[in-house]
């Protein structure tokens, strides 16, 4: 916030007051003028305003923080290139806290109080469904950088939901191909009991069986708010799999991995982790054995691979920002950047007169991503072309971002492995069958 108050004579006092007010809304301190804004800030009538609804706390907090930075960099790049409708786009932060009730609350704040014209978010698929329920009523478009549930392909979204993350219909196939190609034939799955976990598990099971593998037991779905998963681990151990797929997030997933180690299951079966576990802090969360070696050494995982033509530009911006967190190749960080850029370009395309027409904005995001326009990956050049009314094909940082009619994209995937010294390193790339 940037308001004048007579009793605060210093610039520092102004900033402190704004930070305290913003904190009371459940967010972080606002960025300097032109870069961001606190909930409750009123933009000019002809100024674009959007919300970033991403977790910075809760089970997804360690994944969400870098994604927020990616989205911020996308909006900053647009502003440095001239902004939307000739003015800086205002973006506001809302912590969805890895909780669906909180996500609905933040969506209501963003949409019905702060009157945002679009949303970058949410992170988890269940969170995005919660936000979408509010967005549909108000006709506000969403671009999720990471909600990968296959359900979004056919969900009734009123034409408002797009995503820069590929569906788990692809990643489930990738995980199955990885397990089968490495010689494993008897698989088990333990997954979050939400749209993300259940959808991923279903795709993996079907794909693994088609490849010729055996499913040792029905997928075990665990409580997203649980703290003890010894019962689920024992059920897994009793099925005697030679490979286990864990679809989870770092906080609860690390508990499962610890308890699997204590039960001997981490040693008797190979483990493959979903991209939600692609967290550099995971090896330390699970810990070391009596000999001081990382328990997770040798465990593998799959994640979407940012391979877009615009990645180098994004990576340079990320490094220049001196953000102290995950690097630019972390899960969904580049996707957050692409969501921010595409939403900004779409708002520029439709103009202030149609900015409140959520379906028009969502359709513009799809249209500006497709090969029917002129290819462009540089943000400044893309904004200049759109401002002139030129149809573009935005090829982003996370990929070519070619969206289908329902806002789905394709992706390559990396296989990562945890090394003996607790690092997560890429070991191979997989192109899902059918792409």
C-alpha positions in Angstrom: 0.0 0.0 0.0 1.2 3.5 -0.7 -1.0 6.0 1.2 0.1 9.1 3.0 -0.5 9.3 6.7 0.2 12.6 8.6 1.5 10.9 11.7 4.2 8.9 9.9 6.9 11.3 8.8 9.5 8.8 7.4 9.5 6.5 4.4 10.3 3.6 6.6 7.3 4.3 8.8 5.1 4.3 5.6 6.5 1.0 4.6 6.1 -0.5 8.1 2.4 0.6 8.3 1.7 -0.9 4.9 3.4 -4.2 5.9 1.4 -4.4 9.1 -1.9 -3.8 7.3 -1.1 -6.3 4.6 -0.1 -8.9 7.2 -3.5 -8.6 8.8 -5.0 -9.7 5.4 -3.0 -13.0 5.5 -0.3 -12.0 3.0 3.3 -10.8 2.9 4.6 -7.2 2.9 3.9 -5.4 -0.4 6.6 -5.0 -2.9 7.8 -1.5 -3.9 5.5 0.7 -6.0 4.9 -0.7 -9.5 5.8 -4.2 -8.6 3.0 -5.5 -6.4 0.2 -4.4 -4.0 -1.4 -5.5 -0.8 -5.0 -6.8 -0.7 -7.3 -3.8 -0.3 -5.3 -1.5 -2.6 -7.5 0.2 -5.1 -6.1 0.5 -8.7 -7.1 3.1 -11.2 -10.2 2.3 -13.1 -8.2 1.6 -16.3 -5.4 -0.3 -14.5 -5.2 -4.1 -14.6 -5.2 -6.0 -11.3 -4.6 -9.7 -10.8 -4.2 -12.0 -7.9 -1.6 -14.7 -7.1 -3.2 -17.4 -5.1 -0.3 -19.7 -4.2 0.7 -21.5 -1.0 3.6 -20.0 1.0 2.7 -22.1 4.1 1.4 -25.5 4.8 2.4 -28.8 3.1 2.9 -27.1 -0.3 4.7 -24.0 1.1 8.2 -25.1 0.1 7.0 -25.8 -3.4 4.8 -22.6 -3.6 7.3 -20.0 -2.6 9.5 -20.3 -5.7 6.4 -20.5 -7.9 5.2 -17.2 -6.4 8.6 -15.7 -7.4 8.2 -17.1 -10.9 4.8 -15.4 -11.3 6.1 -12.2 -9.8 8.9 -12.1 -12.4 6.4 -12.6 -15.2 4.4 -9.6 -14.1 7.6 -7.6 -13.5 8.7 -8.4 -17.0 5.4 -7.2 -18.4 5.7 -4.0 -16.4 9.3 -3.4 -17.5 8.1 -3.8 -21.1 5.4 -1.1 -20.7 2.7 -2.7 -18.6 -0.9 -3.4 -19.6 -2.9 -0.7 -21.3 0.1 1.6 -20.7 0.1 1.3 -16.9 1.8 -1.2 -14.5 -0.2 -4.2 -13.9 -1.0 -4.6 -10.1 -0.6 -8.1 -8.6 -1.6 -9.1 -5.1 -0.5 -12.1 -3.0 -2.9 -14.4 -1.2 -1.6 -17.4 0.8 -3.9 -20.4 0.2 -2.0 -22.2 3.0 -2.4 -25.7 1.4 -6.0 -25.7 2.7 -9.1 -25.8 0.6 -11.2 -23.7 3.0 -8.4 -21.1 3.1 -8.3 -21.2 -0.7 -12.0 -20.4 -0.9 -11.5 -17.6 1.7 -8.6 -16.1 -0.3 -10.5 -16.4 -3.6 -13.4 -14.5 -2.0 -11.1 -11.8 -0.8 -9.3 -11.5 -4.2 -12.4 -11.7 -6.4 -15.2 -10.1 -4.4 -13.3 -7.6 -2.3 -10.2 -6.7 -4.2 -12.0 -7.1 -7.6 -9.1 -8.9 -9.4 -9.5 -9.4 -13.2 -7.7 -12.8 -13.1 -6.0 -15.3 -10.9 -2.6 -17.1 -11.2 -3.2 -20.2 -9.1 -4.0 -22.3 -7.4 -1.2 -24.8 -6.8 -2.8 -28.1 -5.8 -5.7 -29.4 -7.8 -8.1 -29.5 -4.9 -7.2 -25.9 -4.1 -7.8 -24.9 -7.7 -11.2 -26.5 -7.6 -12.0 -24.5 -4.4 -10.9 -21.3 -6.0 -12.7 -22.1 -9.3 -16.0 -22.5 -7.4 -15.7 -18.8 -6.4 -14.3 -17.7 -9.8 -17.1 -19.3 -11.8 -19.8 -17.3 -9.9 -17.9 -14.0 -10.6 -16.7 -14.9 -14.2 -13.0 -14.5 -13.3 -10.4 -16.4 -15.3 -7.7 -18.6 -13.8 -4.3 -19.9 -14.9 -2.9 -22.6 -12.7 0.9 -23.3 -13.0 0.6 -26.7 -11.4 -2.9 -28.2 -10.9 -2.3 -31.3 -12.9 -5.4 -33.5 -12.1 -6.8 -35.1 -15.2 -10.2 -34.0 -14.0 -9.6 -30.4 -15.2 -9.7 -31.6 -18.8 -13.4 -32.2 -18.6 -14.4 -30.1 -15.6 -17.3 -27.7 -15.9 -15.3 -24.4 -15.6 -17.5 -22.1 -17.7 -14.5 -21.6 -20.0 -12.5 -19.9 -17.3 -9.7 -22.4 -16.4 -6.4 -22.9 -18.2 -3.1 -24.3 -17.0 0.5 -24.2 -18.0 1.1 -27.6 -16.3 0.5 -30.8 -18.2 -2.2 -33.2 -17.0 -1.2 -36.1 -14.8 -2.6 -38.2 -17.5 0.9 -37.7 -19.0 3.0 -37.8 -15.8 1.2 -41.0 -14.6 2.3 -42.6 -17.9 5.8 -41.3 -17.4 6.1 -42.8 -13.9 4.7 -46.2 -15.2 7.2 -46.2 -18.1 10.1 -45.4 -15.7 9.1 -48.2 -13.3 8.6 -50.8 -16.0 11.7 -49.8 -18.0 13.9 -50.4 -14.9 12.7 -54.0 -14.6 10.0 -53.6 -11.9 6.9 -55.7 -12.4 4.9 -55.5 -9.1 3.9 -52.0 -8.2 2.0 -50.3 -5.3 0.8 -46.7 -5.0 0.4 -44.5 -2.0 -1.1 -41.1 -2.8 -2.7 -38.1 -1.2 -6.4 -38.5 -0.8 -7.3 -35.5 -3.1 -7.8 -34.8 -6.8 -4.1 -34.7 -7.5 -3.2 -37.9 -5.7 -6.2 -40.0 -6.8 -6.0 -38.9 -10.4 -2.3 -39.5 -10.6 -2.7 -43.0 -9.0 -5.5 -44.0 -11.4 -3.4 -43.1 -14.5 -0.3 -44.9 -13.2 -2.2 -48.1 -12.4 -3.8 -48.2 -15.8 -0.6 -47.4 -17.6 1.5 -49.9 -15.6 -1.0 -52.7 -16.2 -1.0 -52.0 -20.0 2.7 -52.3 -20.1 2.4 -55.8 -18.5 3.0 -55.0 -14.9 1.0 -56.2 -11.9 -0.6 -53.9 -9.3 0.1 -55.5 -5.8 -2.8 -53.8 -4.1 -5.4 -51.1 -4.6 -3.9 -47.6 -4.4 -3.7 -46.5 -0.8 -5.0 -42.9 -0.3 -3.8 -41.1 2.8 -5.1 -38.1 4.7 -3.7 -34.8 3.5 -3.6 -33.5 7.1 -2.3 -36.7 8.7 0.8 -37.0 10.9 1.1 -40.8 11.3 1.0 -43.2 8.3 2.3 -46.3 9.9 -1.0 -48.2 9.1 -0.7 -47.3 5.5 2.9 -48.3 5.4 2.2 -51.6 6.9 -0.5 -52.3 4.3 2.0 -51.4 1.6 4.6 -53.7 3.1 2.1 -56.6 3.3 1.5 -56.3 -0.5 5.3 -57.0 -1.1 5.8 -54.7 -4.1 9.1 -54.3 -5.9 8.4 -50.7 -6.7 6.3 -48.0 -4.9 4.9 -44.8 -6.3 4.5 -42.0 -3.7 2.3 -39.1 -4.9 2.6 -36.5 -2.2 3.9 -33.2 -0.9 7.1 -32.7 1.2 5.8 -32.4 4.7 3.5 -35.5 4.8 5.5 -37.3 2.2 8.7 -37.1 4.3 6.8 -38.7 7.2 5.7 -41.6 5.0 9.3 -42.1 3.8 10.7 -42.1 7.3 8.1 -44.7 8.4 8.7 -46.8 5.3 12.4 -46.8 6.2 11.7 -47.9 9.7 9.5 -50.7 8.4 12.2 -51.9 6.0 10.0 -51.0 2.9 12.3 -48.3 1.7 15.1 -51.0 1.5 13.0 -53.8 0.0 11.3 -51.8 -2.8 12.4 -49.1 -5.2 10.6 -45.8 -4.7 9.5 -43.3 -7.3 8.2 -39.9 -6.2 5.8 -37.4 -7.9 6.8 -33.9 -8.7 5.1 -32.7 -5.6 8.1 -34.2 -3.7 10.7 -32.5 -5.9 12.0 -30.4 -3.0 15.7 -29.8 -2.3 15.0 -30.0 1.4 13.4 -33.4 1.2 16.5 -35.5 1.9 17.2 -33.6 5.1 13.6 -33.8 6.2 13.8 -37.6 6.0 17.3 -37.7 7.5 20.2 -40.0 7.6 20.8 -43.6 8.8 23.1 -44.7 11.7 26.1 -44.5 9.4 25.4 -40.9 8.6 24.2 -41.7 5.0 21.1 -40.1 3.5 18.2 -42.5 3.8 16.8 -41.4 0.4 20.0 -41.9 -1.6 18.9 -43.7 -4.9 15.3 -42.7 -4.7 13.9 -41.3 -8.0 11.1 -39.0 -9.0 9.5 -37.4 -12.1 8.8 -33.7 -12.8 7.8 -31.6 -15.8 10.9 -30.3 -17.5 11.0 -26.6 -18.4 12.2 -26.7 -22.0 10.6 -23.7 -23.6 12.3 -21.3 -26.0 11.8 -18.5 -23.4 13.5 -20.4 -20.6 16.9 -18.7 -20.9 15.3 -15.3 -20.6 13.4 -16.4 -17.6 16.4 -18.1 -16.0 18.4 -14.8 -16.4 15.6 -12.9 -14.7 15.4 -15.4 -11.9 19.1 -15.2 -11.2 19.1 -11.4 -11.4 16.3 -11.4 -8.8 18.7 -13.0 -6.3 15.9 -15.0 -4.9 17.2 -17.2 -2.1 15.3 -20.4 -2.8 14.9 -23.1 -5.4 16.5 -22.5 -8.8 14.7 -21.7 -12.0 14.3 -25.3 -12.9 12.3 -26.2 -9.8 8.8 -27.7 -10.2 6.3 -25.3 -11.8 8.5 -22.2 -11.2 8.7 -21.5 -15.0 5.0 -22.4 -15.3 4.2 -19.6 -12.8 6.1 -17.2 -15.0 4.2 -18.3 -18.1 0.8 -18.0 -16.4 1.6 -14.4 -15.4 2.9 -13.4 -18.9 0.0 -15.1 -20.7 -2.6 -13.5 -18.4 -1.1 -10.1 -18.9 -1.0 -10.5 -22.7 -4.6 -11.7 -22.7 -5.7 -8.6 -20.7 -3.8 -6.4 -23.1 -5.5 -8.2 -26.1 -9.1 -7.8 -24.9 -8.6 -4.3 -23.6 -10.0 -2.6 -20.5 -13.6 -2.7 -22.0 -13.6 -6.6 -21.9 -11.3 -7.2 -18.9 -14.2 -8.2 -16.7 -15.3 -10.8 -19.3 -13.5 -13.8 -17.8 -14.3 -16.1 -20.7 -12.9 -13.6 -23.2 -9.7 -13.3 -21.2 -9.3 -17.1 -20.8 -10.0 -17.6 -24.5 -7.3 -15.0 -25.3 -4.8 -16.9 -23.2 -5.5 -20.0 -25.2 -5.5 -18.2 -28.6 -2.2 -16.3 -27.9 -0.5 -19.6 -27.0 -1.3 -21.5 -30.2 0.7 -22.1 -33.4 -1.9 -20.0 -35.4 0.0 -16.8 -34.5 3.6 -15.6 -35.0 6.1 -17.4 -32.7 7.6 -15.2 -30.0 9.2 -16.0 -26.7 10.7 -12.6 -25.7 8.2 -10.9 -23.3 8.8 -7.3 -24.5 8.4 -8.3 -28.1 5.3 -10.3 -27.3 3.7 -7.4 -25.6 4.6 -5.0 -28.4 3.0 -7.4 -31.0 -0.2 -7.9 -29.0 -0.5 -4.2 -28.4 -0.5 -3.7 -32.2 -3.3 -6.3 -32.5 -0.9 -8.9 -34.0 -1.9 -12.6 -33.2 1.1 -14.4 -31.5 2.1 -17.9 -30.6 3.7 -17.4 -27.2 6.4 -20.0 -26.6 7.2 -19.7 -23.0 9.7 -20.6 -20.3 8.1 -23.9 -19.3 7.5 -25.1 -22.8 5.8 -24.1 -26.0 2.6 -23.7 -24.0 0.4 -24.8 -26.9 -3.0 -25.0 -25.3 -5.9 -27.2 -26.4 -9.4 -25.8 -26.7 -9.9 -26.7 -22.9 -6.6 -25.1 -21.9 -4.4 -28.2 -21.6 -0.7 -28.3 -22.5 1.9 -31.0 -23.3 5.2 -31.4 -21.6 8.5 -33.4 -21.4 9.5 -34.9 -18.1 12.7 -35.2 -16.2 13.7 -38.1 -14.0 15.6 -37.0 -11.0 17.5 -39.0 -8.4 18.7 -38.3 -4.9 22.5 -38.6 -4.6 24.5 -40.0 -1.8 25.2 -36.4 -0.6 21.5 -35.5 -0.6 21.3 -33.6 -3.9 18.5 -33.9 -6.4 20.0 -34.3 -9.9 18.4 -34.9 -13.3 19.3 -38.3 -14.7 17.2 -38.6 -17.9 14.4 -37.1 -19.9 11.2 -39.0 -20.9 8.7 -38.0 -23.6 5.3 -39.5 -22.7 4.0 -42.1 -25.1 1.5 -40.5 -27.5 3.0 -37.0 -27.6 
